[in-house]
């Protein structure tokens, strides 16, 4: 069963960060963490996929997906507990992965504020902190 963790009134401005700690399911093919303004307006769709050994990042505008960015660096393992740090830097998003590696994705939609966050799939949120 996949769980959903959703925040509809996040108040994240340029320079702010979100730390998410969670446990990856033993039997998952992947999980998704979204940051944006709503489920149809996403600045960052962060999607590690175990079946492809890749992290896919994308954005969504007016419920339409844009072009994928793929990173072959996948420092996750099923059944493990991980910490992720999402930084909103105005013109881009930076994600700090559990092994210290960082991936960046442009703020294609030009958001000045992030109000929506969701976590879906094989990832159970243990703790959440906004700075």
KELOVEX-343696 format. One line per field, with one value per residue (C-alpha): residue number from 0; residue in one letter; x, y, z. Coordinates in Angstrom, 1 decimal, padded with zeros to 4 digits, always signed. Each point is the difference from the previous one (the first is absolute). Layout:
<recs>
i = NUM;...
aa = A;...
u = X;...
v = Y;...
w = Z;...
</recs>
This chain:
<recs>
i = 0;1;2;3;4;5;6;7;8;9;10;11;12;13;14;15;16;17;18;19;20;21;22;23;24;25;26;27;28;29;30;31;32;33;34;35;36;37;38;39;40;41;42;43;44;45;46;47;48;49;50;51;52;53;54;55;56;57;58;59;60;61;62;63;64;65;66;67;68;69;70;71;72;73;74;75;76;77;78;79;80;81;82;83;84;85;86;87;88;89;90;91;92;93;94;95;96;97;98;99;100;101;102;103;104;105;106;107;108;109;110;111;112;113;114;115;116;117;118;119;120;121;122;123;124;125;126;127;128;129;130
aa = X;X;X;X;X;X;X;X;X;X;X;X;X;X;X;X;X;X;X;X;X;X;X;X;X;X;X;X;X;X;X;X;X;X;X;X;X;X;X;X;X;X;X;X;X;X;X;X;X;X;X;X;X;X;X;X;X;X;X;X;X;X;X;X;X;X;X;X;X;X;X;X;X;X;X;X;X;X;X;X;X;X;X;X;X;X;X;X;X;X;X;X;X;X;X;X;X;X;X;X;X;X;X;X;X;X;X;X;X;X;X;X;X;X;X;X;X;X;X;X;X;X;X;X;X;X;X;X;X;X;X
u = +000.0;+001.4;-000.4;-000.5;+001.4;-001.3;+000.3;-002.2;+001.0;+003.8;+001.7;+003.3;+001.9;+003.3;+002.8;-002.3;+000.5;-002.0;+001.5;-001.8;+000.9;-001.7;+000.1;+000.1;-002.3;+001.6;-002.1;-000.3;+001.0;+000.5;-001.5;-000.8;+000.5;-001.7;+000.5;-002.1;-003.3;-002.4;-000.1;-000.4;+002.6;+003.3;+003.4;+001.8;-001.1;+002.7;-000.4;+002.6;-000.8;+001.6;-001.1;+001.9;+002.9;-000.6;-001.4;-002.4;-000.7;-002.7;-002.4;-003.7;-001.8;-003.8;-000.1;+002.4;+003.4;+003.1;+003.2;+001.7;+003.4;+001.6;+002.8;+001.6;+001.3;-002.4;+001.2;-003.1;-000.7;-003.3;-000.8;+002.4;-000.6;+001.1;+000.2;-000.5;+000.5;-001.9;+001.2;-002.0;+002.4;-002.3;+001.3;+000.5;-000.5;+002.9;-000.5;+002.6;+000.0;+000.8;+003.6;+000.8;-000.5;-002.1;-002.3;-001.4;-003.1;-001.0;-003.1;-001.5;-003.3;+001.6;-001.7;+000.9;-001.7;-000.6;-003.3;-000.5;+001.9;-000.9;+001.7;-001.4;+000.9;+002.3;+001.2;-001.3;+000.7;+001.5;+000.8;-000.4;+001.7;-000.1;+002.8
v = +000.0;+003.4;+002.8;+003.7;+002.8;+003.4;+003.6;+002.5;+003.2;-000.2;+003.5;-000.5;+003.0;+000.3;-001.2;-002.2;-003.8;-003.0;-003.1;-003.2;-003.2;-003.2;-003.7;-001.5;-003.1;-003.4;-000.7;+003.3;+000.9;+003.6;+003.1;+003.6;+003.3;+003.0;+003.7;+002.7;+001.8;-002.9;-003.5;+001.4;+002.7;-001.5;+001.7;-003.2;-003.6;-002.1;-003.7;-002.6;-003.2;-003.3;-001.9;+002.4;+000.9;+003.7;+003.1;+001.8;+003.7;+001.9;+002.9;+000.3;+003.1;+000.2;-003.8;-000.7;-001.7;+001.7;-001.7;-002.4;+000.4;-003.4;-000.5;-003.5;+000.6;-002.0;-000.1;-001.7;-003.5;-001.7;-000.4;+002.7;+003.2;+003.2;+003.7;+002.4;+003.8;+002.1;+003.5;+002.6;+002.5;+002.2;-000.9;-003.7;-002.8;-001.9;-003.4;-001.4;-003.8;-002.4;-000.5;+003.7;+000.1;+002.9;+000.3;+003.3;+000.7;+003.4;+001.9;-000.2;+001.5;+003.0;-000.5;+002.5;-002.1;-003.7;-000.8;-003.7;-003.1;-003.6;-003.3;-003.1;-003.6;-002.2;+002.6;+000.4;+003.4;-000.2;+003.7;+003.2;+003.3;+003.4;+002.5
w = +000.0;-000.9;+002.5;-000.7;+002.1;-001.1;+001.1;-001.7;+001.9;-000.1;+000.2;-001.7;-001.4;-001.8;+002.4;+002.0;+000.4;+000.8;+001.7;-000.4;+001.8;-001.0;-000.5;-003.5;-000.4;-000.5;-003.0;-001.8;-003.6;+001.1;+001.7;-000.9;+001.8;-001.5;+000.7;-001.7;+000.3;-000.4;-001.4;-003.5;+000.4;+001.0;+000.1;+001.0;-000.5;+001.6;-000.9;+000.8;-002.0;+001.2;-003.1;-002.2;+002.4;-000.6;+001.7;-002.3;+000.6;-001.9;+000.3;-000.8;-001.3;-000.4;+000.7;-002.9;+000.5;-001.4;-001.0;+002.4;+001.4;+000.9;+002.5;+000.1;+003.5;+002.2;+003.7;+001.3;+001.0;+000.8;+003.7;+001.0;+002.0;-001.7;+000.5;-002.9;-000.1;-002.6;-000.4;-001.9;-001.5;-002.0;-003.5;+000.8;+002.4;+001.6;+001.6;+002.4;-000.2;+002.9;-001.2;-000.3;-003.8;-001.2;-002.9;-001.4;-002.0;-001.5;+001.2;-003.5;+001.1;+001.7;+003.4;+002.7;+002.7;+000.5;+001.7;-000.8;+001.0;-000.5;+000.6;-001.8;-000.6;+002.0;+002.4;+003.6;+001.5;+003.5;+000.5;-001.9;+000.8;-001.8;+000.5
</recs>
